[in-house]
Amino acid sequence: ARQIRRVEKLLSLAQSSNSNEAALAMDRARQLSLQYQIDRQSEQRNYTYILINHKKKTMPAHQSTIASILCTHFYVDCVSRSQYDAGSREQYKVLEILGSVENVQIAEYVYWYLWRELPQLWRIYSLAQTGQKRRSSQRSFYLGVLNGFHEKLSREKALAEGAKQGSVIQDGKALVTLDKSLERLLKQELKSFVNERFPRLNRGRTSRTGLEHDAYHSGVARGQTLELRQGLTHTSRQLALSKGRNS
C-alpha cells in the first residue's frame, strides 16, 4: 500500500511543467515496482494475472496497441485469447495482463486510463473537423495517440537514464539505476510464468495498414503530450487479486 501511494505521487508529479522533472518522475514510477522486487530478491516473488473483457468478439487495433505499451514500458506481459461466456453462450476476446502483483496493478491503471482517454480525445478532435466522421479516421486517430504516447514514454526513459545519478525527485529518494542483470532476471521470471500458463503461445501483430494520414499524425501529436494525471487509488476499477500465485 505504501508503494502504491508513492507511485501515485510520482504520477501526479509527472504533470510538472519542468520537462526534466516530469520525465524523471514518470520513469521512477515505472521503475519503483521493479526496484521493490529487486530489494526482495531473496524472497519468492508473487505473480498474478487479470482479465480485461469488453465482451467483444474481435479485439480492436487500439486495444492491442495499449497492450504493447504495457509490455514495453510497465514490466508486464499481455496475451490475447478467447473465453467462453456461459451467460451469453458466446466466445469473446479477452486480454490477459500477467506479471508481479505490483506491476499488474500499475499496468491495469494505465490500461483503463488510456481506454477512457481515447474517446474523449477523439470527440475533441472530430468536433474541429468538417465532413464525414468515418470509422477509419477514428481508428487512425486512436493509433496515432497511442504511438505518440509510446514515443513520449521512450523519450522520458532515455532522458531519465541520461540524468546524473542521485537526482532528487520529490521525497528525498534518488533516481534508481537498475542493475541490468537483475532486470534480465525479472524478465526471465515473468517469461517463465507466462510460458507455464500458455505453453503454446503464438503472438500476432497489430496491422497499421489503411491509416488516414491527417487523423493519425494529429493523434501522434496529441499522444506526445498525454499525461497520466490521476492517482492509482482514483481509478474506477479496483483490482481483485484473488488469482495471485507464486511463480
Salt bridges, closest charged atoms under 4 A:
ASP27 OD1 - ARG30 NH2 3.07
GLU43 OE1 - ARG40 NH2 2.59
ASP77 OD2 - ARG203 NH2 2.68
GLU90 OE1 - LYS57 NZ 2.82
GLU96 OE1 - ARG81 NE 2.83
GLU96 OE2 - ARG197 NE 2.22
GLU156 OE2 - LYS152 NZ 2.60
ASP171 OD2 - ARG6 NE 3.81
GLU183 OE1 - LYS180 NZ 3.74
GLU183 OE2 - LYS187 NZ 3.81
GLU189 OE2 - ARG45 NH2 2.56
GLU196 OE2 - ARG245 NH2 2.70
GLU212 OE2 - ARG134 NH2 3.23
ASP214 OD1 - HIS213 ND1 3.40
GLU227 OE1 - LYS152 NZ 3.36
